[in-house]
Every structure is written in structure tokens, then in C-alpha cells.
Amino acid sequence: MNIRKATETDIDQVWNIFSKVIETGDTYVFNPNTPKRDLTKHWFADYMQTYVLEENGQILGTYIIKPNQIDLGNHIANCSYMVSPKAQGKGIGKKLCEHSLKIAKENSFEGIQFNIVVSTNKGAVELWKKYGFKIIGTTPKGFRHAELGLVDTFIMFKDLNE
């Protein structure tokens, strides 16, 4: 498995992952009917870096890293991760997280903040905790879950200088 910066030639494979992950309406704020043309602004915008994890020419996972805020808040990173549903359980989320921590430090970020982690996404919450992220806030009923209705979301943070 290799993690590298994404290129325009990766858009179709990244779209396949992105569209499958959001269609369930249970982990990401993106509308399950988001059109492919919007992928560029959500996952390939100029102000973010996009990475892919590939094996034998197949992209199995992807993540973005960007400043969480502009100007005086740009020393804190924000990341989003997606793993192909066909490749779950292979440790890809762990590899993407580890890589993003390295990239964040290389880019002189002081920390990483996840603004919205759906509380019912237990796998993600536990993975982020394993890597030292702490829940620093809860937004009551912050997410319209496709099956469960309104559920809480977490703000999670990791100080990269600890």
C-alpha cells in the first residue's frame, strides 16, 4: 500500500469512494445526492491537500488536510477521511490517520481539529481516540442521520506538540 498526493487522474476513483460513503447518510454532512461535479470543491479545492492510499493501482482510501480556519486560525488543521466500503477492516483508516499526522507536522500545524464527528460513528470515534484525539465539545442534535434522525456530533482535537 502506498499513500501519495492525489492528481486529477484520481478523480474517478475518489468519486467512487466518496459517493459510496455519503450515500448512506450516516457519517458525513454531504447530501447523499451530491453530484460528481461538486467533488472538486469538497475534496480537491485549491486550499486543501488531497491524498490517496492505493494498492495495485486501486485507490482504497483518501483524505484531505487543510487549515481549519483562515488567517489567525490557520495553524490548526482539519482533516476528512474516507475508506472504500469494499476495503474496510484492512487498517486503511489507521494508515490514513498516521499519514495525516505526519503531513500536519511537516506543514507546521499545531493541532488537528475535527469539527463534526457523528457520535453514532463509533468506529471513527474510537479510532481517533486511539490516536490521541479528545472530544472537546458536543453539538446536541448536530447531524440528521438517515436512519436515526437527529444525533449528537463531537468536536475532536489533537495537540500535535504533546
C-alpha positions as MATLAB code, in Angstrom:
seq = 'MNIRKATETDIDQVWNIFSKVIETGDTYVFNPNTPKRDLTKHWFADYMQTYVLEENGQILGTYIIKPNQIDLGNHIANCSYMVSPKAQGKGIGKKLCEHSLKIAKENSFEGIQFNIVVSTNKGAVELWKKYGFKIIGTTPKGFRHAELGLVDTFIMFKDLNE';
ca = [
       0.000    0.000    0.000;
       1.197    3.440   -0.950;
      -0.063    6.860    0.139;
       0.562    9.720   -2.255;
      -0.802   13.118   -3.241;
      -3.871   12.808   -5.410;
      -3.882   14.017   -9.002;
      -6.673   14.871  -11.430;
      -6.414   11.362  -12.851;
      -7.606   10.039   -9.459;
     -10.922   11.909   -9.513;
     -12.991    8.997  -10.850;
     -11.688    6.517   -8.276;
     -12.009    9.041   -5.451;
     -15.564    9.785   -6.613;
     -16.380    6.068   -6.397;
     -15.345    6.091   -2.735;
     -16.856    9.483   -1.921;
     -20.240    8.666   -3.465;
     -20.468    5.269   -1.730;
     -19.535    6.722    1.667;
     -22.016    9.608    1.529;
     -24.927    7.631    0.042;
     -25.680    6.056    3.435;
     -26.291    9.442    5.102;
     -24.831    8.261    8.394;
     -21.306    9.686    8.693;
     -20.819   12.782    6.507;
     -22.719   16.059    6.142;
     -22.695   15.855    2.339;
     -26.099   15.314    0.768;
     -26.291   11.692   -0.446;
     -27.331   13.104   -3.845;
     -24.241   15.299   -4.198;
     -23.337   15.371   -7.906;
     -19.896   14.337   -9.118;
     -19.188   17.882  -10.358;
     -19.136   19.029   -6.687;
     -16.303   16.667   -5.762;
     -13.721   19.260   -6.786;
     -14.940   21.802   -4.255;
     -15.390   19.214   -1.486;
     -12.258   17.096   -1.969;
      -9.904   18.769   -4.484;
     -10.110   22.503   -3.700;
      -7.035   24.710   -4.039;
      -6.784   25.364   -0.298;
      -6.519   21.676    0.653;
      -4.130   18.811    0.051;
      -5.698   15.542   -1.078;
      -4.054   12.163   -0.574;
      -4.949    8.671   -1.708;
      -3.967    5.249   -0.490;
      -3.579    2.811   -3.345;
      -2.745   -0.826   -3.781;
      -2.124   -2.370   -7.198;
      -3.458    0.731   -8.953;
      -6.713    0.725   -6.967;
      -7.475    3.614   -4.640;
      -8.780    2.189   -1.368;
      -8.887    5.335    0.742;
      -8.449    9.072    0.625;
      -8.151   12.058    2.931;
      -7.897   15.810    2.801;
      -5.957   18.153    5.039;
      -6.499   21.898    5.159;
      -6.382   24.789    7.600;
      -9.394   24.591    9.905;
      -9.857   28.361    9.680;
      -8.400   31.271    7.729;
      -5.755   33.750    8.812;
      -5.312   33.753   12.601;
      -6.822   30.263   12.894;
      -4.826   28.625   10.113;
      -2.305   26.970   12.451;
      -4.851   24.237   13.258;
      -5.526   21.617   10.585;
      -8.770   19.950    9.662;
      -8.930   16.537    8.006;
     -11.566   14.278    6.493;
     -11.038   10.617    5.668;
     -12.875    8.083    3.524;
     -12.252    4.389    3.021;
     -13.826    2.373    0.246;
     -16.616    0.235    1.729;
     -15.029   -2.736   -0.105;
     -11.727   -2.178    1.740;
     -12.967   -1.622    5.287;
     -11.370   -3.685    8.038;
      -7.905   -3.645    6.417;
      -6.422   -0.903    8.622;
      -6.655    1.741    5.912;
      -8.222    4.327    8.227;
      -5.287    3.860   10.609;
      -2.757    4.314    7.817;
      -4.516    7.462    6.579;
      -4.627    8.903   10.105;
      -0.942    8.178   10.720;
      -0.009    9.757    7.394;
      -2.125   12.851    8.075;
      -0.439   13.346   11.457;
       2.942   13.274    9.724;
       1.807   15.678    6.991;
       0.252   18.039    9.554;
       3.543   18.253   11.455;
       5.514   18.726    8.224;
       3.191   21.625    7.380;
       3.761   23.207   10.830;
       0.213   22.763   12.068;
      -0.069   22.961   15.862;
      -3.042   20.616   16.082;
      -5.831   18.884   14.182;
      -9.497   19.560   14.842;
     -12.423   17.539   13.561;
     -15.404   19.895   13.576;
     -18.095   17.254   13.201;
     -17.707   13.597   14.100;
     -21.071   11.874   14.181;
     -21.478   10.371   17.660;
     -23.021    7.176   16.292;
     -19.970    6.551   14.105;
     -18.387    4.510   16.897;
     -15.570    3.118   14.734;
     -14.319    6.579   13.817;
     -14.690    7.953   17.350;
     -12.672    5.048   18.778;
     -10.015    5.291   16.063;
      -9.495    9.000   16.649;
      -9.293    8.431   20.423;
      -6.670    5.725   19.824;
      -4.552    8.336   18.047;
      -4.862   10.841   20.866;
      -7.824   12.919   19.763;
     -10.046   14.119   22.583;
     -13.697   15.064   22.494;
     -13.646   18.763   23.384;
     -17.268   19.539   22.661;
     -20.644   18.143   21.721;
     -23.243   19.673   19.456;
     -26.604   18.307   20.557;
     -28.621   17.004   17.589;
     -25.949   18.341   15.199;
     -26.491   15.740   12.465;
     -29.539   14.484   10.579;
     -28.763   10.772   10.463;
     -30.556    8.976    7.612;
     -31.906    6.231    9.907;
     -31.686    7.552   13.469;
     -32.862   11.109   12.969;
     -31.120   13.849   14.931;
     -27.952   12.651   16.684;
     -25.168   14.456   18.539;
     -21.853   15.338   16.954;
     -18.451   15.729   18.542;
     -15.681   18.245   18.078;
     -12.406   16.354   18.472;
      -8.901   17.778   18.820;
      -5.316   16.574   18.972;
      -2.447   18.828   20.048;
       0.497   17.995   17.762;
       3.035   19.346   20.266;
       2.229   16.850   23.041;
];
